[in-house]
Structures are given as structure tokens and as C-alpha cells.
């Protein structure tokens, strides 16, 4: 995969990219108003990536349950 625009993509890499895209798509459908840090943490586990990487893929909202305010 040294070529910037390869003619072919390794099937395993493509399958993993599709799996992660499906996880993000499902996540966004479940969290249309954004996500809390806990939501992103669960997504990271599902995608097998760091929380920082998962967080870059989705919008976040404040977790109001932590402060007890609504």
C-alpha cells in the first residue's frame, strides 16, 4: 500500500473500513443530537480504536447527567 492511489485495496482492510463505517452510521442514528463521552467510549470499543479516534468521527454534546443539571 505504498502507492497513494492503488488500483486495488487489500480486502481485509476494506472489510475493516466498512465495518467501522457501519458502526459510525449506526451510532449517529442512535445519537442524532450528538454524543456524550461515555457514548464515544462505547463506540471506540466497538470500532477497536482509541477514544480520540472515535471522537473525531462523531459530534459530542455535554453530559448533563454528571453535573445533575438539566
C-alpha positions as CSV (number, residue, x, y, z in Angstrom):
1,X,0.0,0.0,0.0
2,X,2.8,2.4,-0.8
3,X,1.0,3.8,-3.8
4,X,-1.0,6.8,-2.9
5,X,-3.9,5.7,-5.2
6,X,-3.6,1.9,-5.5
7,X,-5.5,0.1,-8.2
8,X,-6.6,-2.5,-5.7
9,X,-7.3,-2.3,-1.9
10,X,-6.5,-5.2,0.4
11,X,-9.8,-7.0,1.0
12,X,-9.2,-7.3,4.8
13,X,-8.5,-3.5,5.1
14,X,-11.6,-2.8,3.0
15,X,-13.8,-5.1,5.2
16,X,-12.5,-3.3,8.3
17,X,-13.2,0.1,6.9
18,X,-16.7,-1.0,6.0
19,X,-17.3,-2.4,9.5
20,X,-16.1,0.8,11.1
21,X,-18.3,2.9,8.7
22,X,-21.3,0.8,9.7
23,X,-20.6,1.3,13.4
24,X,-20.4,5.1,12.9
25,X,-23.5,5.1,10.8
26,X,-25.5,3.1,13.5
27,X,-24.0,5.3,16.2
28,X,-25.2,8.5,14.5
29,X,-28.7,7.1,14.0
30,X,-28.8,6.3,17.8
31,X,-27.4,9.7,18.8
32,X,-28.9,12.3,16.4
33,X,-28.3,15.1,18.9
34,X,-24.6,14.4,19.5
35,X,-22.9,12.1,22.0
36,X,-21.5,12.1,25.5
37,X,-18.0,11.0,26.3
38,X,-19.5,7.7,27.5
39,X,-21.2,7.2,24.2
40,X,-17.9,7.8,22.3
41,X,-16.1,5.4,24.7
42,X,-18.5,2.6,23.8
43,X,-18.1,3.4,20.1
44,X,-14.3,3.2,20.4
45,X,-14.6,-0.3,21.9
46,X,-17.0,-1.4,19.2
47,X,-14.6,0.0,16.5
48,X,-11.5,-1.2,18.2
49,X,-9.9,2.3,18.1
50,X,-8.9,4.9,20.7
51,X,-11.5,7.2,22.2
52,X,-9.7,10.1,20.5
53,X,-10.1,8.5,17.1
54,X,-13.7,7.6,17.7
55,X,-14.4,11.1,19.0
56,X,-13.1,12.7,15.7
57,X,-15.8,10.8,13.8
58,X,-18.8,12.0,15.8
59,X,-20.3,15.2,17.2
60,X,-20.4,15.5,21.0
61,X,-22.7,17.1,23.5
62,X,-22.3,18.0,27.2
63,X,-23.1,15.2,29.6
64,X,-25.6,17.0,31.8
65,X,-26.1,13.9,34.0
66,X,-22.7,14.4,35.5
67,X,-23.5,17.9,36.9
68,X,-27.0,17.0,37.9
69,X,-28.4,19.9,35.9
70,X,-30.8,19.7,33.0
